[in-house]
Amino acid sequence: MVEMAGGIKAEPYPAAVGDQVRIIYSGLLAQSGADKVFVHVGYGDKWEDRKDYEMKHTDQGWEATIKIHRGGQLNFCFKDRADNWDNNNGCNWSYRIDPYRFKQ
């Protein structure tokens, strides 16, 4: 599991196309008492294939599992039901996906 700034953990690392990546969030929105949290994801510099995933509250924080469909860079940030965002002060978070290794 890799730990990132802002209360983010993710696994497996490194990830490959076809993997299920688990993201755990315990950042600003979680600390502010959000009753629902969504992870907003997209691929590459232009955030292609954007999608929101509702996260599940666990004892570790808010969790979502995302199936990886393409290699390169997976970008993500978080929002709550009231549309408050945690985007790492405008930097978002990114996770490198090996474009040459595929899960069998």
C-alpha angles and dihedrals in degrees: 000000000000121000119213133188118279099039098298127143127176139179150231100034121217096028130199135205107283095030123125107233117203115209120195119195126193098153136121099312092048090049090049092058101256111182093206130024129190128194112221111207138182139160129247132350092312096049093240120190091022116194139165121224122195110233126222120230112238136164088269095052131267115342137193132171117215126192110225113231102174142026129245123050126356110200124196146170134168139246136180131222091269089057095251109150135212106197099158093260091308094311096094118196128276135198123197116233116198104239093197101049120072127191110245 
